[in-house]
Amino acid sequence: MAFKYSFFVLHVLVMFSLASMALSDSLSPSFYNHVCPQALPAIKRVVEDAVRKERRMGASLLRLHFHDCFVNGCDASILLDKTATIDSEKTAIPNNNSIRGFDVIDKIKSEVDKCCGRSIVSCADIVAVAARDSVVALGGPTWEVPLGRRDSTTASRTTANNDIPPPFLDLPALINNFKKQGLDEKDLVALSGGHTLGFAQCSTFRNRIYNDTNIDSTFASQRKANCPRSGGNTNLAPLDPTPALFDTKYFSNLVSKKGLLHSDQALFNGGQTDNLVKKYSTNLGSFSKDFAESMIKMGNIKPLTGNQGQIRVNCRKVNV
């Protein structure tokens, strides 16, 4: 009898926790602590394994979170495949044939659902945590990720085309682009520092290396060797000299006029963000602290909470 009563109490507590989760309208780092404490360690394991196999994947998972949040908030809309009713963001200009990491997110979702015994953790939260764990795996700072996002049931290729900042923007346009998302100039510089990791395709920096004047000539010549005036659009170049290590070289590159993208160099080109770039270029601790704070702030852009959206069973598809 005592066993039956204990089981009943446990069942009620679990159902109460699930109900509280569904109704919560604010994000919290402890959101899954009681209903599935194994969730975050499972995400970390899969991310570490993926980054061990391919260091570049860390930058790709970080970029996935950024491109998700800038399109109608951090709601995993970027993961949805095209259907008759879904205009997939995967085919938007900033994402088409360049955004990566979907298979890793699928694997994380499968492992987390296995650990939790059901689909409790949203794809949006998985994307947010995977970004953090990727940064940590490549030597960067950690931070507590506020959790409790729910997944969108729609996507918008048009919004992705309009709101994800393209690589040819000047500083005023970049500031305005980030301001639309509730992010300030410090967030702009700190989050741009995510380019301490990863690579860019030739098509995104060709105009800079052939036409910009605020560029180190030797650096431009080196990049031209792998990025001809025509063709080779998908040829890769590192965004900084150590693309698999979270460090300050992205910023010291800007000070030396060796920013790969036009929008990178715009941060250090006689404008109001010059001093912050200089500071970060010699102070890893300051950059790391501000980057972590800005990542939390970005992760809080218009999340779906409470009864909004859904918890997708398959991150690529809306639940039937």
N, C-alpha and C positions, 0 to 999 in steps of 0.2 A: 504493500500500500504506500509506504514511504517512498519507494522507488518511483511509482506512478506519479505521486505528487511532485517529486523533484523534477521528473521529466516534464510534467505539465508546466511548472514554474519556468523551467529552462525554455520551453517552447514559447511561452508567453513573452519572456524577455527577448528572445530572438525576433519574434514578430513585432514587438514594440520597437526594437532597434531598427528594423527594416522600415517600419512606418515612419519613425523619426527621420531616417535618412531621406525618404521620399518627400517629406514635407519641409525639410531644411531649405531655407532660402539664402543661406550664407555659406561661404566656403570655409573649411577648417582643415588643418593638417592632420587632425585625428579622426577624420570622417569615417575611415574604414577600420579603425583600431579594434572595435568590438565585433563587428560583423565578419571581418576577414583580415586578421592581423598578418596573414601570410601574403597578402596582395603586393605590398611594396617590395618586400624581399624578392618575390618572383619577378617583378618588373626589372629590378636591378640585375638579377642573374642573367636574364635574356639579353639585356642591353650590353652588359659586360662581355658576354659571349660573342655578340654581333660585332662589337668594336674590336675585340681581340682578333676576329677573323678578317675584318677590314676596318682599319683605323678611320677611313673617310666616313664610315657610317655614322660616327658620332656627330659630325657636322651636319649630316643629312637629317638626322633625327631632331637636332636643334632647329634647323631651318623649317622642318615640318611644323613644329609648334608655332614658330613666328608666322608662317604663311597661313596657318589655321586661324590664329587670333586676330589677324588684320582683316579677316573677311567675316563680318557679322559676329565677331567674338570667338572665344575659345570653345568651340562646340563640336569639333571633329568633323565639320562639314567637308574639309579637304579630303577625307578618306572615302567619301561616297563615290561609287562608280556611276557612270552615265546610264540613265534609263529613260523611258518615255517621259517621265515626270521629273527627273533629276538632271539639271544642267551642270555636269560635273566640273568642279574647280580644277581637276587634274589636267584639263585641256586648256586652261587659261594661259595666256602668254607667259607669265612669270613661272608657271609650273610645268608646262608641256615639255616632255622629254628631258626634264631636269630635276623635278622633285622626286625624292627617293625615300626608301625606308618602309614602304607599305607592307612588305613581306615580314619585316621585323615586328611591326605593330600587330599583324595577324598572329604571329607566333606568341607575342606577349599576351594577347587577348586569350588565346587558347590555354596558355599555362596558368594565367590568373583565374580563369573560369574553372579550371581543373582544381586549383588550390581552394577556391572559395565554394566549390560545389554547385555553383549556379552563376548566372551572369549578373553580378552585383556591381562591378567596377566599370565605369563608363569609358568609352573609347577616348573621349576628350581628356579625362584624367590620365589615362595611359599615355597619351601624347605629351602631356605636361610633365609627368614624372620621368618619362623616357628622355626628354630633353635635359632635365636636371642630371639624371644618371649618366648621360653621355658626356656632359661637361666634366663631371667628377672623374669619369673613366679616362679623360684626356688631360688630367692634371689641374682642372679648374676647381672653383669653390663649390660648396654645397649650400643648400638652403631648404627650408621647410616649404614644401609645395602645398598651398591651400587646396583642398579637395572637396568634391561634391558637385562637380559639373555634370550636366546631363548632355546627351547627344542630340544634335539637330536632326530634323526629318527633311531638311531641304539643303540645297547648295546653290551658289550663285557664281557662275563663271564671269558674268559681267562685273560683279562687285570685286572679284579677285583681280580682274584686269584694271579696275579703277583704283583700288585701295592698297594693293601690295606695291611698295615703292620700287620703281624701276631703277636700273643702275646708272641712268644718265641724268638724274636730278641734281640741281644745284642746291646750296644750303637753304635758301628761303623756302623752296618747294619741299625739301626734306622736313624742315621744321613744321611746316603746315600739315604735311602728311601725317606726322606723328601726333601733332596736336589734335587732329580729328579723332585719334584713338585715345585721347586723354593722356598722352605722354609728352613730357617736356624735353627741353634741349639736353639735359643731363641723361635722360632715358635714351634719346637719339644717339648720343655719342657712346654711352655704355653698351647699348644693344648692338650698335654697329660693330662694336668690339667682338661680337660673335664671329666676325670674319677673321679672328685669330685662328679659326679652324676652317678647314675645307678648301675647296677649289671653285673656280668659276670657268664657264665655257667661253671660248674665243669670241663668240657673237656678242657677249655682254661687255667686253673690254676692247674690242677692235677699234672703235671710234676714238677711245682715249689714247691708245698707244700710237695711232697714226695722226691724230688731229689736235690733241690737247697740247698746250704749251707749258703748263705747270707740272711737268713730268721730267724726272731724271733721264737724260738721253741714253745712258748705258742700260738702265732698266728697261726703257722702251725697246731698245734694240734686242735685248734678251727675249722679251715677250714676243716680238715680231717673228723670231725664229720658229715659233710654234703656232703663230696666228697670222696667216697671210692676209693680204687685202681682200681676197675672195676665197671661199672654200674653207674647210677646216673649222666650221662653226662650232662643232662639239669638242674640239681640242681643249684640253684642260690646262690651267695654270694655277699654282697655289695662291691663295688670297694673302698669305704672308710667308716668310721664309720657313716657318715651322708649322705646317698646316695640320699636324696631328698633336699639337701641344698648345694648351691654353697658357699664353704668356703675353708680354707687352709688345712683341715685335710688329704687330699690326699697326700700332700707334707710332712706333719709332720709324716705321716705313713711311707713314704719312708726313712726319716731320722732314724726312729726306726726299719728299716728292716721289715716293715709290708706291703710292696707293694704286691698286690694280684697277678698281672701278672708278669711274668719274665721280660717283656718289660717295665713295670712300674719301678721295682727295678733297672733295668739297668741305669736309669737316675741318681741314687744315689748309685754308686758302685765303687768309686775311680776314676771316669772319669771327663771329662771337664765340665760336666753339674752339678756336685755336688753343686757348689756355688750358681747357680741359683735356684736349688731345695731348698737349705737352706734359701735363701732370700724369696722365695715365702711362705715357711712354716711359716714365722712369719710376713708376710706383705701382707695382703689381698688386699690393695689398689694397690700395685705394680703388683700382680698377675692379678687382674681384668683388669687393664689398658693394660697389655701386652696380655692377653687373647683376649680382644676385638680387639686389633690391628692385632693379628694373625688370628682371625676369618675373618676379612675384607680381609686380604692378601690371606687366603685360598679360600675365596669366589670369588677371582679374577682369579683363575686358569682356563685358557683357556676357557672363556665363549664364547658361540655362540652369535653373535650380528648381527645387520643389517639385511641382508636377509638370513643369515645362519639358518639352522634348521627350526623350526616352533613354533607356539603357540598351544600346544596340547589342544584339546577340552576335551579329556579324558586322564588323566595323565598316565594311564596304557597302552594306545594304541597310535600308530602313526596315525595321521589324514589320512583318505582315500583320 
